[in-house]
Structures are given as C-alpha cells and as structure tokens.
Amino acid sequence: MRIGIDCRSILHPEAGESAGVGHYVHHLVSALLRQDRENDYVLFFDNHDAAAAKHEFLSGHPRVTARVLPFRSFRKFMPFVYGHMIVASIFERERLDLLHGPANVVPLFYRRPWVVTVHDLAIYDHPEWFPAGSLGTQSFSKNALVPHSVLHARRVIVPSHATKADVMRNFGLVEQNIDLIYEGAERPPESVGAVSVLERRGLSTGKYLLFLGTIEPRKNVATAVRAFVHAAKRRWIPDDVEFVVAGKRGWKDKPAFEAIRDAEKELGGRVRYLGYLADAEKHAVVASAGAFVFPSLYEGFGLPVLEAMAAGVPVVASDTAALAEVCGDAALLVAARDEEGFSHAFRSVWNDPGLARRLRDAGRERAAGFTWEKTAKETMACYARAAAVEVSTDGHDVA
C-alpha cells in the first residue's frame, strides 16, 4: 500500500507541538519505519519540520517520501481554505491507498480512504476546560470536523478502553470499527549529564515530587499542590523535599499558578515551577524524582505516568478511567479531587521504603508491556483491515 501520514502535529516544541499527541506521532512514525518493509509511506509536514524530517525519517528508508506543504502563509489568513481545501488537494494528489490522521481529524474535503486516531473527547463532556477565545474553532471541530473524521473513517484507532467508550457514546460507532491500540513507553536513555541538568535546575536526586504536563484545567495541578502543602505542614514529608511543577503553560492556568504562589509563601519556596522541559532535560528530571504525581481529571491515555514508571519512579495518580487502565496496580491511585487522599499517598510513598520499592519494580514491569514496536505492529494490522473494507457502488464503505 501507499500510506500517507499527516505529520503536522509531530513533536516540535518551537512551533507549539510539545504535548502528548506530538510524542505519539513522532514515536509511531519512527517505529513504523523501523518495522514496515512492505508499504510505501508519504509523510506530510509543515515547512518548519522539513529539515528534521529528512534527517530522521528519510535516512535509510528508500520507501519513504517527505512532502512539505506549500502555501503555509494561508494558514494564518485563510485557515479553513488552507486546512481543508489546499491540504486536502495535496493529499489527494499523492493518490494514497490510505491516509492516517493521527491527531483526531482529517481535512474535511479529503475523499480517499483514511483511518483516524482519536486521543480523547474531553471537549464533548467538559467544554469549560477549553479557552473561550477559541470557541468558534472548537465548535467547528467538535460539531463538524471530528464527527466527519470519525464517522467516515475506514477504522478508528483509540488508545484506551475509556476513549473507546467515549467514541461509541458520542458518535454511535460500532465496536467492530474501532481498534484499541495502546501507546508505548519511551525507554529512558542513559542518564549521561543528569547531574548537570539537576544542578542547573537546582534539584537534588530523590528530593522532590514531580508533576509534568501542560498546565491546564484538566490536569488538576492545584489539587496536588495543595495536597503537598497539607502533607508538608503536618511534617509527613521531610523539610528538604520539594514539589516541582514542569510543563508548558496552557489555557486557563491561573488556578494552578495561584496555588503555586500560595504554596511558595506558606512553605518558603518548596513549590517551584520549572517551565517546559525539552527531552534533554525531561528524562533526567523524571528519572531523578522521588515520586511522580499526576492528578488529572481526564486522560485519553496517560503517557506521562507510563514514562515515569518506565524510569522506575513511584507514581501517585488520579483514579480516572484511562489512568487506572494504564497504571493497573503499579501506582497509588487517588480520587482526582481528593486533596486529603493525595496528602496521605505522598506520606505513604515517602515514608514506606517497601512500598516505594514495590511501586518502582511494578512500574517498570508494567511499562515493559507498552512498547512503540507493539503500537506500530498493531497499527499496521489496522491499516490492512482498513484496506480490506468493501466499498459499495455509491462510494460508501460497507460494514
């Protein structure tokens, strides 16, 4: 087959793509190209990604082509025309057997077969978590683009049973048209230079709890910060232990930063915000944490907790559906809004060496079952199933 992958959302922090979807696209494409020697791939990038794409994805892969989308200036002045007409026509020109939209959508006017990955549907149940300034764009995506992309896809990929249930509930999609494909845990690299990273950031190995993720309402950062304050004031946690928040600032982040400022005043600077961490720093900061904290109210999968477990760091997370599914019994799970519960969990993981050791061992074992190689293998099987779908004389897929 000739398979196209829309790589415009690939990991690229300078252009704003720094969150989980960007990691998914990057690692999926890398794993596909390592394994698949039968299909031809066409990778579509925006201009800012072209050089990196040619260096990383084209070297040693003769069956891979990179296409850089022209007319990118139209994206700012004519976003609908660019995103759904120009991009669709460029995709069409490649005469793909299958297009993969790995970030919830495909262009509205694309007419050849596609599969789409739906990471989560938070906006359908919690529109209040999203910025008011983008309601027009969000409304179009929610009411037109995502439903079109899902309902007319040959196959829909989801990363968890929780997201699968959301897709079926919101769109009435039958289970047979959905492929549950877990994401992979990025294997932590050798910690060369970790000491210098920690020194530069003013951190000490094993002396901090860490939250890592975009600072936005659904991440529920304020709850974890207040829980740390409660635990610290009760002397459940030693005085030299910090709570560290890292990640890109997102929409509606004011409550999180108000909680951080209040905590800094109460605890004399023991709660700190580091900002966004590039990969070179992220691995060292995660692997050196005494515990990883993820109190999210909603996740489609939960990649940060999986990567923390892979690094052998004890995890304390909320018990929301996807996180409970990913963590299993390899983490301490707490009701998402239960500050007291998080305080007790912090005390337990910090003061019970046996528990911390069990979580480290269980986390590594759990994460070992989630690999990008497995993700890629199951995605290739999805492509094959999508290609096998019969098409009626009026052009519609036949179940």
C-alpha positions as CSV (number, residue, x, y, z in Angstrom):
1,M,0.0,0.0,0.0
2,R,0.9,3.6,-0.4
3,I,0.1,5.1,3.1
4,G,0.2,8.8,3.9
5,I,0.6,10.1,7.5
6,D,-0.3,13.7,8.4
7,C,2.8,14.7,10.5
8,R,1.9,18.3,11.0
9,S,1.3,17.7,14.7
10,I,4.6,15.9,15.2
11,L,6.7,16.8,18.3
12,H,8.1,20.2,17.6
13,P,8.2,22.4,20.7
14,E,9.4,25.6,18.9
15,A,6.2,25.5,16.8
16,G,3.9,24.7,19.7
17,E,3.7,20.9,19.3
18,S,5.0,19.7,22.6
19,A,2.3,17.7,24.2
20,G,1.2,14.0,24.1
21,V,-0.1,14.0,20.5
22,G,3.2,15.2,19.2
23,H,5.1,12.4,21.1
24,Y,2.6,9.9,19.7
25,V,3.1,10.9,16.1
26,H,6.9,11.0,16.4
27,H,7.3,7.6,18.1
28,L,4.6,5.9,15.9
29,V,6.2,7.0,12.7
30,S,9.7,6.1,13.9
31,A,8.5,2.6,14.9
32,L,6.6,2.1,11.7
33,L,9.6,2.9,9.6
34,R,11.8,0.6,11.6
35,Q,9.4,-2.4,11.1
36,D,7.5,-2.0,7.9
37,R,9.4,-3.0,4.8
38,E,6.3,-3.7,2.6
39,N,4.4,-0.5,2.4
40,D,5.4,2.9,1.0
41,Y,4.9,5.9,3.2
42,V,4.4,9.6,2.3
43,L,4.9,11.8,5.3
44,F,3.3,15.3,5.2
45,F,5.0,18.1,7.1
46,D,4.7,21.9,7.5
47,N,7.7,23.9,6.4
48,H,9.2,24.2,9.9
49,D,9.6,20.4,10.1
50,A,11.1,19.7,6.7
51,A,14.8,19.6,7.7
52,A,14.3,17.4,10.8
53,A,12.0,15.1,8.9
54,K,14.5,14.5,6.1
55,H,17.3,13.8,8.6
56,E,15.4,11.5,10.9
57,F,12.8,9.7,8.8
58,L,14.3,9.5,5.3
59,S,17.8,8.3,6.0
60,G,18.0,4.6,5.3
61,H,14.3,4.3,4.3
62,P,14.0,4.2,0.5
63,R,10.3,3.6,0.6
64,V,9.6,6.8,2.5
65,T,8.8,10.2,0.9
66,A,8.5,13.5,2.7
67,R,6.2,16.2,1.4
68,V,6.4,19.7,2.7
69,L,3.0,21.5,2.4
70,P,3.3,24.8,0.5
71,F,1.3,28.0,0.9
72,R,1.7,27.8,4.7
73,S,1.1,31.6,5.0
74,F,-2.6,30.8,4.0
75,R,-2.9,29.0,7.4
76,K,-3.0,32.4,9.2
77,F,-5.2,34.4,6.9
78,M,-7.4,31.7,5.4
79,P,-7.3,28.8,7.9
80,F,-10.3,26.9,6.5
81,V,-9.2,27.2,2.9
82,Y,-5.7,26.1,3.8
83,G,-6.5,23.3,6.3
84,H,-9.4,21.7,4.4
85,M,-9.1,22.6,0.7
86,I,-5.4,23.2,0.0
87,V,-4.2,20.4,2.3
88,A,-6.8,18.0,1.0
89,S,-5.9,18.6,-2.6
90,I,-2.2,18.0,-1.8
91,F,-3.1,14.8,-0.1
92,E,-5.3,13.7,-3.0
93,R,-2.5,14.4,-5.5
94,E,-0.4,11.6,-3.9
95,R,-3.2,9.1,-4.7
96,L,-2.8,7.3,-1.4
97,D,-4.3,3.9,-0.7
98,L,-4.8,5.1,2.9
99,L,-4.3,8.3,4.9
100,H,-3.7,8.3,8.6
101,G,-4.9,11.3,10.6
102,P,-3.1,10.7,13.9
103,A,-4.5,13.8,15.7
104,N,-8.3,13.3,15.8
105,V,-9.1,14.7,12.3
106,V,-8.5,14.7,8.6
107,P,-9.2,17.5,6.2
108,L,-12.9,18.0,5.5
109,F,-12.7,17.8,1.7
110,Y,-10.4,14.7,1.5
111,R,-12.2,12.0,-0.3
112,R,-9.9,8.9,-0.4
113,P,-9.9,6.2,2.4
114,W,-8.5,7.1,5.8
115,V,-8.1,6.0,9.4
116,V,-8.0,8.4,12.3
117,T,-6.6,8.2,15.8
118,V,-8.9,9.8,18.4
119,H,-6.9,10.5,21.6
120,D,-9.7,11.9,23.7
121,L,-13.0,13.6,23.6
122,A,-12.7,15.8,26.6
123,I,-14.3,18.8,24.9
124,Y,-17.6,16.9,24.5
125,D,-18.1,16.4,28.2
126,H,-16.1,19.4,29.5
127,P,-16.2,22.4,27.2
128,E,-15.4,24.6,30.2
129,W,-11.8,23.3,30.2
130,F,-11.1,24.9,26.9
131,P,-10.3,28.6,26.1
132,A,-13.2,30.9,25.5
133,G,-11.3,32.8,22.8
134,S,-11.2,29.7,20.5
135,L,-14.9,28.7,20.9
136,G,-15.5,29.3,17.2
137,T,-12.7,26.9,16.2
138,Q,-13.5,24.5,18.9
139,S,-17.2,24.5,18.0
140,F,-16.4,23.7,14.3
141,S,-14.1,20.9,15.3
142,K,-16.5,19.5,17.9
143,N,-19.7,19.7,15.8
144,A,-18.4,19.1,12.3
145,L,-14.8,18.1,11.8
146,V,-14.3,15.4,14.4
147,P,-17.7,13.7,13.7
148,H,-16.9,13.7,10.0
149,S,-13.4,12.3,10.5
150,V,-14.7,9.6,12.8
151,L,-17.9,8.5,11.1
152,H,-16.4,8.3,7.6
153,A,-13.1,6.6,8.6
154,R,-12.4,3.1,7.5
155,R,-11.1,2.4,11.0
156,V,-10.8,4.5,14.2
157,I,-7.8,4.0,16.5
158,V,-8.2,4.7,20.2
159,P,-5.5,4.5,23.0
160,S,-7.7,3.1,25.8
161,H,-11.0,1.4,26.7
162,A,-12.0,4.7,28.2
163,T,-11.6,6.6,24.9
164,K,-13.3,3.7,23.0
165,A,-16.3,4.0,25.3
166,D,-16.4,7.8,24.7
167,V,-16.2,7.3,20.9
168,M,-19.1,4.8,20.9
169,R,-21.2,7.0,23.2
170,N,-20.7,10.3,21.4
171,F,-20.8,9.0,17.8
172,G,-22.8,5.7,18.0
173,L,-19.8,4.0,16.3
174,V,-20.0,0.2,16.4
175,E,-17.2,-1.6,18.3
176,Q,-16.2,-3.6,15.2
177,N,-14.9,-0.4,13.5
178,I,-12.6,0.6,16.4
179,D,-9.1,-0.6,17.1
180,L,-7.8,-0.3,20.6
181,I,-4.0,0.3,20.3
182,Y,-2.1,1.3,23.4
183,E,0.7,3.8,23.1
184,G,4.3,2.9,24.0
185,A,6.5,3.9,26.9
186,E,9.6,5.8,25.8
187,R,12.5,3.8,27.2
188,P,14.6,6.1,29.4
189,P,18.1,6.8,27.9
190,E,21.3,6.5,29.8
191,S,21.4,9.3,32.4
192,V,24.6,10.9,31.0
193,G,24.6,14.5,32.1
194,A,21.8,14.1,34.6
195,V,23.8,15.6,37.4
196,S,24.5,18.8,35.4
197,V,20.8,19.0,34.5
198,L,19.7,18.8,38.1
199,E,22.4,21.3,39.2
200,R,21.3,23.7,36.6
201,R,17.7,23.4,37.8
202,G,18.6,23.5,41.5
203,L,17.3,19.9,42.1
204,S,18.6,17.1,44.3
205,T,18.2,13.4,43.3
206,G,15.2,11.8,45.1
207,K,14.3,15.0,46.9
208,Y,11.3,16.2,45.0
209,L,7.8,15.1,43.9
210,L,7.3,16.0,40.2
211,F,4.3,16.9,38.1
212,L,5.0,17.0,34.3
213,G,2.4,18.0,31.8
214,T,0.6,21.0,30.2
215,I,-0.7,23.4,32.8
216,E,-4.4,23.4,32.0
217,P,-7.7,22.8,33.9
218,R,-8.0,19.1,33.3
219,K,-4.5,18.4,34.8
220,N,-5.8,19.5,38.2
221,V,-2.4,20.7,39.3
222,A,-3.8,22.9,42.1
223,T,-5.2,19.9,43.9
224,A,-1.8,18.2,44.0
225,V,0.0,21.4,45.1
226,R,-2.5,22.0,48.0
227,A,-2.1,18.3,49.0
228,F,1.6,18.7,49.2
229,V,1.2,21.8,51.4
230,H,-1.1,19.8,53.7
231,A,1.4,17.0,53.9
232,A,4.4,19.3,54.5
233,K,2.7,21.3,57.2
234,R,1.9,18.1,59.0
235,R,5.6,17.0,58.7
236,W,4.5,13.9,56.8
237,I,7.3,14.9,54.3
238,P,10.8,15.9,55.2
239,D,11.6,19.6,55.2
240,D,14.1,19.3,52.4
241,V,11.7,17.8,49.9
242,E,10.2,20.0,47.2
243,F,7.2,19.8,44.9
244,V,8.2,20.6,41.3
245,V,5.8,21.5,38.5
246,A,7.1,21.3,34.9
247,G,5.4,21.7,31.6
248,K,4.2,24.2,29.1
249,R,1.7,26.8,30.2
250,G,-1.8,26.2,28.7
251,W,-5.2,27.7,28.8
252,K,-6.9,28.7,32.0
253,D,-3.8,28.1,34.0
254,K,-4.5,30.8,36.6
255,P,-5.8,28.5,39.4
256,A,-2.7,26.3,39.2
257,F,-0.3,29.3,39.4
258,E,-2.3,30.8,42.2
259,A,-1.9,27.5,44.2
260,I,1.8,27.5,43.4
261,R,2.3,31.1,44.6
262,D,0.3,30.4,47.8
263,A,2.3,27.3,48.5
264,E,5.6,29.2,47.9
265,K,4.6,31.7,50.6
266,E,3.4,29.0,53.1
267,L,6.4,26.7,52.6
268,G,9.2,29.1,51.9
269,G,9.8,28.3,48.2
270,R,9.4,24.5,48.4
271,V,7.0,24.5,45.5
272,R,8.5,25.6,42.2
273,Y,7.6,25.9,38.5
274,L,10.4,24.9,36.1
275,G,8.6,25.7,32.8
276,Y,8.7,23.4,29.7
277,L,11.4,20.8,29.7
278,A,13.0,19.7,26.4
279,D,13.8,16.0,26.1
280,A,17.4,16.5,27.0
281,E,16.3,17.7,30.5
282,K,13.0,15.9,30.8
283,H,14.4,12.4,31.1
284,A,16.9,13.4,33.8
285,V,14.3,15.3,35.8
286,V,11.7,12.5,35.7
287,A,14.2,9.7,36.4
288,S,15.6,11.6,39.5
289,A,12.3,12.3,41.1
290,G,11.4,10.8,44.4
291,A,7.8,10.3,43.1
292,F,5.8,11.3,40.0
293,V,2.4,12.9,40.6
294,F,-0.4,13.0,38.0
295,P,-3.8,14.2,39.4
296,S,-5.5,14.6,36.1
297,L,-9.3,14.8,35.9
298,Y,-9.4,13.3,32.4
299,E,-7.0,11.5,30.1
300,G,-7.4,9.6,26.9
301,F,-4.3,7.5,27.8
302,G,-1.8,8.9,30.2
303,L,1.6,8.8,28.6
304,P,3.5,10.7,31.4
305,V,2.7,8.2,34.0
306,L,3.8,5.3,31.8
307,E,7.1,7.0,31.1
308,A,7.6,7.7,34.8
309,M,7.0,4.0,35.6
310,A,9.4,3.0,32.8
311,A,12.1,5.2,34.5
312,G,11.5,3.3,37.8
313,V,9.8,6.3,39.6
314,P,6.9,5.6,42.1
315,V,3.7,7.0,40.7
316,V,0.8,8.7,42.5
317,A,-2.1,9.4,40.1
318,S,-5.8,10.0,40.0
319,D,-8.1,7.0,39.5
320,T,-9.7,8.4,36.3
321,A,-10.7,5.6,33.9
322,A,-7.7,5.8,31.4
323,L,-5.1,6.3,34.1
324,A,-6.4,3.3,36.2
325,E,-6.3,1.3,33.0
326,V,-2.7,2.2,32.2
327,C,-1.4,2.0,35.7
328,G,-3.1,-1.1,36.9
329,D,-1.8,-1.9,40.4
330,A,1.6,-0.3,39.7
331,A,0.7,3.1,41.1
332,L,-1.1,4.6,44.1
333,L,-4.5,5.8,42.8
334,V,-6.5,8.5,44.4
335,A,-9.8,10.1,43.6
336,A,-8.9,13.1,41.4
337,R,-10.3,15.9,43.7
338,D,-9.4,14.3,47.0
339,E,-6.7,16.5,48.4
340,E,-6.6,14.6,51.7
341,G,-6.2,11.4,49.8
342,F,-3.2,12.8,47.8
343,S,-1.7,14.0,51.1
344,H,-1.8,10.5,52.6
345,A,-0.5,9.0,49.4
346,F,2.5,11.4,49.5
347,R,3.2,10.4,53.1
348,S,2.9,6.7,52.2
349,V,5.2,6.7,49.3
350,W,7.8,8.9,51.1
351,N,7.9,7.1,54.4
352,D,7.4,3.5,53.4
353,P,10.6,2.2,51.6
354,G,9.0,-1.1,50.9
355,L,6.0,0.5,49.2
356,A,8.3,2.8,47.2
357,R,10.4,-0.2,46.1
358,R,7.3,-2.2,45.2
359,L,6.0,0.6,43.0
360,R,9.3,1.0,41.3
361,D,9.5,-2.7,40.4
362,A,5.8,-2.9,39.5
363,G,6.0,0.2,37.4
364,R,9.0,-1.0,35.4
365,E,7.3,-4.3,34.8
366,R,4.0,-2.7,33.8
367,A,5.7,-0.2,31.4
368,A,7.6,-3.0,29.7
369,G,4.3,-4.3,28.3
370,F,3.8,-1.0,26.4
371,T,6.2,-0.6,23.5
372,W,6.1,1.6,20.4
373,E,7.1,-1.5,18.4
374,K,3.9,-3.2,19.5
375,T,1.9,0.0,18.8
376,A,3.4,0.1,15.2
377,K,2.7,-3.6,14.6
378,E,-0.9,-3.2,15.7
379,T,-1.3,0.0,13.6
380,M,0.0,-1.9,10.5
381,A,-2.7,-4.5,11.2
382,C,-5.3,-1.7,11.4
383,Y,-4.1,-0.4,8.0
384,A,-4.6,-3.8,6.5
385,R,-8.1,-4.1,7.9
386,A,-8.9,-0.7,6.6
387,A,-7.7,-1.6,3.1
388,A,-9.9,-4.7,3.1
389,V,-13.1,-2.7,3.7
390,E,-15.6,-3.3,0.8
391,V,-16.9,-0.2,-0.9
392,S,-20.4,-0.1,-2.5
393,T,-21.3,1.3,-5.9
394,D,-22.2,4.7,-4.4
395,G,-18.8,5.1,-2.8
396,H,-19.7,4.3,0.8
397,D,-18.0,1.8,3.0
398,V,-19.8,-1.5,3.5
399,A,-19.6,-2.9,7.1
